[in-house]
């Protein structure tokens, strides 16, 4: 049985002479990190809104609870069309299994893409939370707050059973302004 020292010597014989290279071309960028004051770490300021990573909703939405929201100026009739599936769905985002920061970024990117392509109806699948740590709908709860804080979302509601039921949302998005 060969010892570790024998293995190292055998390796060096196989490799042969080596030349050390000095690296002086790339300087790593080191930005000093300024710690937040304890007050800023523990509180949410009203101007940070629900999209802040620091925001933690106090009320959890139930797995089977239907969600519904419409902005001022959106008629109830328009929300009823959305709820009944009469608004054409042109885009879909599935957030199943995503962790909060990844889901948040995916949602922000998705909404930006929808607005840029002038998509009015979209669906977001969030699931019911049965596979989460405490079997509670974490993403559904977060989405309920995030979407309310996004100006491009005019209304949203839980989807019809065949489109995901209370595990998915229909979105009504703002039209892109004409230039």
C-alpha positions as CSV (number, residue, x, y, z in Angstrom):
1,X,0.0,0.0,0.0
2,X,1.5,3.3,-1.1
3,X,1.6,6.2,1.4
4,X,0.3,9.7,0.7
5,X,3.9,10.9,0.3
6,X,4.5,8.3,-2.4
7,X,1.4,9.4,-4.2
8,X,2.5,13.0,-4.1
9,X,5.9,12.2,-5.4
10,X,4.4,10.0,-8.2
11,X,2.1,12.9,-9.2
12,X,5.0,15.4,-9.3
13,X,7.0,13.0,-11.5
14,X,4.1,12.6,-13.9
15,X,3.4,16.4,-14.1
16,X,7.0,17.4,-14.4
17,X,8.3,20.9,-13.9
18,X,5.7,23.6,-13.2
19,X,6.0,27.3,-13.7
20,X,4.2,29.6,-11.2
21,X,2.2,32.3,-12.9
22,X,1.7,35.6,-11.2
23,X,-1.7,37.2,-11.6
24,X,-1.7,41.0,-11.8
25,X,-4.3,41.9,-14.4
26,X,-7.6,41.7,-12.5
27,X,-8.1,43.6,-9.3
28,X,-11.1,42.4,-7.3
29,X,-13.7,45.1,-6.6
30,X,-14.2,45.4,-2.9
31,X,-17.0,47.7,-1.8
32,X,-17.2,48.5,1.9
33,X,-20.4,47.3,3.4
34,X,-22.1,49.9,5.5
35,X,-24.1,48.2,8.3
36,X,-27.7,49.3,8.7
37,X,-28.7,50.9,12.0
38,X,-30.8,48.6,14.2
39,X,-33.8,50.8,13.5
40,X,-33.6,50.4,9.8
41,X,-33.0,46.6,10.1
42,X,-36.2,46.0,12.1
43,X,-38.8,48.3,10.6
44,X,-40.4,48.8,7.3
45,X,-40.9,52.3,6.1
46,X,-44.1,53.1,4.2
47,X,-42.2,54.1,1.1
48,X,-40.5,50.6,0.9
49,X,-43.9,48.9,0.2
50,X,-44.7,45.3,-0.1
51,X,-42.1,44.5,-2.7
52,X,-39.4,45.0,-0.1
53,X,-37.5,41.8,0.8
54,X,-37.9,43.0,4.4
55,X,-41.7,43.1,4.3
56,X,-43.3,40.1,6.1
57,X,-47.1,39.9,5.8
58,X,-48.8,39.4,9.1
59,X,-51.8,37.6,7.8
60,X,-51.4,34.3,6.0
61,X,-53.8,33.6,3.2
62,X,-55.5,30.1,3.4
63,X,-54.7,27.4,0.8
64,X,-58.3,27.3,-0.4
65,X,-59.0,31.0,0.1
66,X,-60.0,32.8,-3.1
67,X,-58.1,36.1,-3.7
68,X,-59.6,39.2,-5.4
69,X,-58.4,42.7,-5.9
70,X,-59.2,45.6,-8.2
71,X,-57.9,49.2,-8.3
72,X,-60.0,52.2,-8.0
73,X,-61.5,53.0,-11.4
74,X,-61.7,49.3,-12.5
75,X,-65.4,48.3,-12.8
76,X,-66.8,45.3,-10.9
77,X,-68.0,44.1,-14.3
78,X,-64.4,43.9,-15.6
79,X,-63.3,41.9,-12.5
80,X,-66.3,39.6,-13.1
81,X,-65.0,39.0,-16.6
82,X,-61.6,38.2,-15.3
83,X,-62.9,35.9,-12.6
84,X,-65.1,33.9,-15.2
85,X,-62.2,33.5,-17.6
86,X,-63.5,35.8,-20.3
87,X,-60.3,37.8,-20.4
88,X,-57.8,36.3,-22.9
89,X,-54.7,34.9,-21.1
90,X,-51.7,35.6,-23.2
91,X,-48.9,34.8,-20.8
92,X,-48.3,32.5,-17.8
93,X,-45.7,32.2,-15.0
94,X,-45.3,29.1,-12.8
95,X,-43.7,29.9,-9.5
96,X,-44.0,26.3,-8.1
97,X,-41.1,25.4,-5.9
98,X,-39.3,28.7,-6.1
99,X,-37.9,30.3,-3.0
100,X,-39.1,33.8,-2.2
101,X,-36.3,36.0,-3.7
102,X,-36.3,34.0,-6.9
103,X,-40.1,34.1,-7.2
104,X,-40.0,37.8,-6.5
105,X,-37.5,38.5,-9.3
106,X,-39.4,36.2,-11.7
107,X,-42.6,38.0,-11.0
108,X,-41.1,41.5,-11.5
109,X,-39.5,40.3,-14.8
110,X,-42.7,38.7,-15.9
111,X,-44.8,41.8,-15.3
112,X,-42.3,44.0,-17.0
113,X,-42.3,41.6,-20.1
114,X,-46.1,41.6,-20.1
115,X,-46.3,45.4,-20.1
116,X,-43.6,45.7,-22.7
117,X,-45.5,43.3,-25.0
118,X,-48.8,44.9,-24.2
119,X,-50.3,41.8,-22.7
120,X,-53.5,42.5,-20.8
121,X,-54.4,39.1,-19.4
122,X,-51.9,36.7,-17.6
123,X,-51.9,33.9,-15.2
124,X,-49.5,33.2,-12.3
125,X,-49.4,29.8,-10.8
126,X,-48.3,29.9,-7.2
127,X,-49.6,26.6,-5.8
128,X,-51.5,26.0,-2.5
129,X,-48.5,25.6,-0.3
130,X,-49.1,21.9,0.6
131,X,-45.4,21.1,0.1
132,X,-44.1,24.1,2.1
133,X,-42.5,23.6,5.5
134,X,-45.6,24.4,7.5
135,X,-48.1,23.4,4.7
136,X,-49.1,27.0,4.3
137,X,-49.3,29.0,1.1
138,X,-46.2,31.3,1.5
139,X,-46.0,32.4,-2.2
140,X,-49.7,33.0,-2.4
141,X,-49.6,35.2,0.7
142,X,-46.6,37.2,-0.7
143,X,-48.2,37.5,-4.2
144,X,-51.4,38.9,-2.6
145,X,-49.3,41.8,-1.3
146,X,-46.7,42.2,-4.1
147,X,-49.4,42.4,-6.8
148,X,-51.3,45.1,-4.9
149,X,-48.2,47.2,-4.8
150,X,-47.4,47.0,-8.5
151,X,-48.9,49.9,-10.5
152,X,-49.2,47.8,-13.7
153,X,-51.6,45.4,-12.0
154,X,-55.1,46.7,-12.4
155,X,-56.9,43.6,-10.9
156,X,-56.3,40.0,-10.0
157,X,-58.4,37.1,-8.8
158,X,-58.1,33.4,-8.2
159,X,-58.4,31.3,-11.3
160,X,-61.2,29.0,-12.4
161,X,-60.8,25.3,-11.2
162,X,-59.6,24.1,-14.6
163,X,-56.9,26.8,-14.7
164,X,-55.5,26.1,-11.2
165,X,-58.3,27.3,-8.9
166,X,-57.1,28.9,-5.7
167,X,-53.5,27.8,-6.6
168,X,-53.3,30.3,-9.5
169,X,-54.2,33.9,-10.2
170,X,-55.6,35.7,-13.3
171,X,-54.0,39.2,-13.7
172,X,-55.4,42.2,-15.6
173,X,-52.5,44.4,-16.6
174,X,-52.4,48.1,-17.5
175,X,-52.1,49.0,-21.2
176,X,-48.8,50.3,-22.4
177,X,-49.1,54.0,-23.0
178,X,-49.1,54.9,-26.7
179,X,-46.1,57.0,-27.9
